[in-house]
Amino acid sequence: MTEQHGAAPPDAYIEAEIHRLLAEDPAVAEQGITAVHRERGVVLYGEVESPHRRDEILRRVTERFPDVPITSDIGVIRTQAPSQVEELP
């Protein structure tokens, strides 16, 4: 997990604001990320197709909410076809 620290605690509407930011930003247009308010900030969950996309999402959220501690638990999924045959028992 990647954590960004800020000073102010998140407010009750931060999850919805993050969802709207990610969905409505034409450069991101991401609906597969979930923002969950936790005791010490907000955790972003989900999967994206590249480390660059994950970093861009985290950058945009921390830029928009600089005083909110943001933790990223966004995984990167494989978008290419497997290179080996899977052997089943």
C-alpha atoms as one frame of an Amber mdcrd trajectory, in Angstrom:
protein
   0.000   0.000   0.000   1.099   3.532  -0.723   0.264   6.178   1.836   0.148
   9.937   1.444  -0.093  11.969   4.651  -2.046  15.165   5.194  -3.073  17.195
   8.217  -6.884  17.462   8.242  -9.255  14.564   8.885 -11.531  13.658   5.977
 -15.129  14.864   6.095 -18.240  12.724   5.725 -18.579  13.392   1.980 -15.033
  12.681   0.852 -15.842   9.225  -0.586 -18.524  10.612  -2.899 -16.302  13.509
  -3.930 -13.473  11.124  -4.863 -15.835   8.853  -6.839 -17.182  11.863  -8.725
 -13.678  13.213  -9.387 -12.495   9.902 -10.859 -15.646   9.287 -12.910 -16.067
  12.805 -14.300 -12.428  13.640 -15.069 -12.125  12.899 -18.822  -8.439  12.035
 -18.454  -9.249   9.337 -15.883 -12.916   8.316 -16.385 -12.458   5.565 -13.788
 -15.466   3.931 -12.136 -13.734   0.827 -10.804 -12.045   2.506  -7.834 -13.716
   2.493  -4.436 -12.894   5.124  -1.815 -13.516   4.064   1.787 -13.314   6.431
   4.754 -11.231   4.905   7.531 -10.193   6.165  10.945  -6.965   7.713   9.670
  -8.009   8.819   6.209  -9.279   7.355   2.966  -8.265   4.080   1.316  -8.590
   3.647  -2.452  -9.385   0.083  -3.560  -9.671  -1.449  -7.010  -7.688  -2.631
  -9.987  -6.317  -0.801 -13.001  -4.440  -1.901 -16.108  -1.090  -0.212 -15.444
   1.120   1.220 -12.708   1.021   4.555 -14.566  -2.785   4.682 -14.319  -2.654
   3.835 -10.614  -0.102   6.605 -10.034  -2.185   9.091 -12.028  -5.315   8.301
  -9.985  -3.396   8.714  -6.742  -1.839  11.960  -7.995  -5.200  13.466  -8.946
  -6.852  12.492  -5.662  -4.006  13.777  -3.479  -3.827  16.953  -5.570  -7.568
  17.577  -5.110  -7.538  16.662  -1.378  -4.074  17.686  -0.141  -5.032  17.664
   3.560  -6.574  14.186   3.557  -4.400  11.128   4.278  -4.828   8.846   1.240
  -3.761   5.203   1.156  -3.688   3.352  -2.161  -4.573  -0.327  -2.264  -5.045
  -0.270  -6.034  -3.735  -3.361  -7.789  -2.531  -3.730 -11.361  -4.215  -6.427
 -13.418  -2.632  -8.242 -16.324  -4.014  -6.943 -19.614  -2.010  -9.143 -21.951
  -2.767 -12.710 -22.942  -0.950 -15.353 -20.881   2.359 -16.474 -22.353   2.103
 -20.017 -20.964  -0.545 -22.716 -21.049  -2.178 -23.306 -17.699  -2.009 -26.952
 -16.654  -5.053 -28.122 -14.730  -4.918 -31.214 -12.489
